[in-house]
Amino acid sequence: MQLSDFVNVAGATDPLLAAGIMMLWGVCCATMAERLGAPRVTGYLVAGIAMAPSVNGGITSGFLDLVPGYLDECALGIISFAIGGTLNLGRIRKLGRHIAWITLFQGTGAFLLTTMVISLFFAITMDATPKEWMSVYLPVALLVGAISAATAPAATMAIIHECGAKGAFTTILLGVVALDDALSIIFFSLLLGMVKIFVHGQSFSWEGAVIQPFIHVVISVAIGLVVGVLLHFLMRIKHNREIHLAMSLGATFIALGLAVLLDGSLLLACMALGFYTTSFVKNSEQLFDSVERAEEAVFALFFVHAGMYFDLAHLAEAGALALVIMLGRFSGKLSGSWLGATVSGAPAPVRRYLGMGLLPKAGVTVGLVMIARGIFEGNPVADIMVSAVLTSVVLNELIAPFMVRYALAKANEAGSCNGLEEQTEA
């Protein structure tokens, strides 16, 4: 019996057995990725791509449906809760105008330029009717553009720790990275309502395109804050540290459930919960530490599962679109960082090199594209979009770490990376 036959039989026998196979295979690939100097998430995605039905013909497409959808929602909730945990109110106040301006300009730049180049790519390569353009291609461009504003904090942090980077450049870089994913989630959530109108062929109205999405955002944030107050109350009760994980996940799941029930954004709800927790709950770091120790198991399953949606049949279109996405995102990050640093009067190294430190992308990008996929369910463009974004993530994670190291070296803030600067100047 071949391995693919065993996987199919295992999945048909018990979804938990299938999930276990996916997780352990993902861990093996993630370990190999780390040894090669790549982030773990890259290993998880490659593991999923290797198991994709279009790549591994022995694995049936029905295997994708074995992992319950709520596990994907749980992973997205945990990711969003962790992102909210970086938005400490006191820390944000201390970050200063440089970080605020750079975050706004580079995030908006990545969104606008990526949307523009994808729209141009579709206009050149697709013979679409006006109706198809408005219901399919423009929505894809808008959502992938919003997704492209995100930066992977884990990859950037790992390189900063590896190089022992310290200084004004590093401080500003960390501040922008901390706010970047939140900005991407906000863009995505605000556009989601408008995109659904286009996809479903409804006539445009300010109520449907602007007012209702804004109300959903307010509802989502309110859910997170209310659940945060509940968690705050529970943390005041004397208890052992062992139950912090149960409290954190319980609050996250309540926020998730309420967001789904009230037609809100599960991403914003959990991010607002994380924001309230880190800003107002005493000893909140204990809650986030407990989640961090347990999240890897959920992430392994989520990213392997996401990678399995890669469709080899659309490799030509997806590969070209992936390069277009990278071009638009890189251009937006670099130009936006320069413009934001110039407006805020940041030092010269920040203006010249900070954008290179914002190129990594991973977790939030994958999570958001899986949500976007559901909007285009049944349309082949959904598979092309997911395959293109996954390809861009893998390619990006092979290139971006070297760019981050280069930026730190040119800013003269990384002792162990300064050798790179000397080599480039020689």
Residue, then its C-alpha position, 0 to 999 in steps of 0.5 A: m500500500q502506498l502512503s497516499d492510499f494509507v492517508n485516504v484510508a485513514g481519513a475515511t476511517d477517522p478524521l482525527l487520524a487524518a488530522g494527526i497525520m497532517m500535523l506530524w507530517g507538517v512538524c517534520c517539514a517545519t523542522m527541515a525548514e528551520r534547519l535550512g534557515a526558513p520559518r516554520v510556517t514555510g515548512y507547514l505550507v510546503a507540507g500541505i502543498a506536497m499533500a495537495p490532491s493536484v500535486n499528490g494524485g493518490i490523495t483524493s480531494g475529499f480529504l480536504d473536507l475531513v478537517p472541520g471548518y471550526l478548526d480553521e476558525c479557531a486558528l484564525g481566532i488565536i492569530s487575531f488574539a495574539i495580534g491584538g496582544t501586540l497593541n498595548l495602549g501604553r506602548i502605542r503612545k510611546l511609539g511616536r509619530h514615526i511609527a504611526w506615519i510609516t505604518l499608515f503609508q506603507g500599509t496603504g501603499a501595499f494595498l493600493l499598488t497590489t490592487m492596481v497591478i493585479s487589476l492591470f494583470f487581469a485586464i491584460t490576461m483575461d478576456a472578461t465581460p464588464k459583469e465578470w470584471m465587477s463580480v470576480y476580478l475586481p473583488v479578487a484584486l481588492l481582497v488580495g491587496a488588503i491581504s498584502a498589507a500584512t507583515a509576518p512579525a515572527a520572521t522579522m523578530a527571529i532575525i532581529h534576535e539572531c543578529g542582536a539588533k538594537g537601536a532606533f531603526t530596530t525600535i521603529l521596525l518592531g513598532v511598525v511590524a506590531l501594527d501592520d497585521a492589525l491594519s491589514i485585518i481592518f482593511f480586509s474587514l472593511l472591504l469584505g462587505m463591499v466585495k460581497i455586493f460585487v460578487h453577488g451581483q447586487s446594485f451598489s448602495w452606500e448602505g450596503a457598501v459602507i454603512q453596513p460594513f462599518i456597523h459590522v466593524v463596530i459590533s465586532v470590536a464591541i464583542g471583543l471589548v465585552v468579552g475582554v471585560l469578562l476575562h478581566f473580571l476572571m483574572r481578578i479571582k485568585h487562581n493557578r497559572e495552569i488555568h490561564l490557557a483555558m481562560s484565554l481560549g475560552a474567551t477567544f472561542i466566546a468572541l468567535g462564536l458571538a462574532v459568527l452569531l451576530d454576523g461580525s468579523l471574527l478577526l476584529a472581535c478576537m483582535a479587540l479582545g487581545f487589545y483590551t487584555t494586553s492594555f487593561v488586564k493585570n498580568s496579561e502576559q501570563l495569558f498570552d504566554s499560555v496561548e503561545r505554548a499551545e498555538e503551534a499545534v493548531f497552526a501546524l494543522f491550519f497551515v498544512h490544511a491551507g497548503m493542500y488547497f494549492d492547485l497544480a492545474h492552475l500553476a501557470e496562472a497562479g505562478a504569474l499572479a504570485l509574481v505580480i502580487m510580490l511586485g505590487r507588495f514590494s513596491g508599496k512597502l518600499s515606497g510607502s515606508w520611504l514616504g511615511a519616514t519622510v513625512s515624519g522626519a525619520p532618520a536617513p537609514v529609516r527612510r532608505y532601508l526600513g521597507m526591506g524589513l517589512l517584506p516577510k509575510a505568512g500567518v495572517t496572509v494565509g488566514l485571510v486568503m482562506i476567508a476570501r476563498g469562501i466568498f468565491e466558492g465554486n469559481p475557478v478563480a478561488d483556486i487560482m487566488v489561493s494558489a497564487v497567494l500560497t506561492s507568493v508566501v513561499l517565495n517571499e519567505l525564501i527572499a525576505p529574510f535576506m532583505v531584513r538582514y541587509a536592512l539591519a546591516k545597512a542601518n549599522e544596528a546588527g553586530s552579527c550581521n555587519g559582515l554583510e554590510e562590509q561584503t556589499e561595500a567591498 
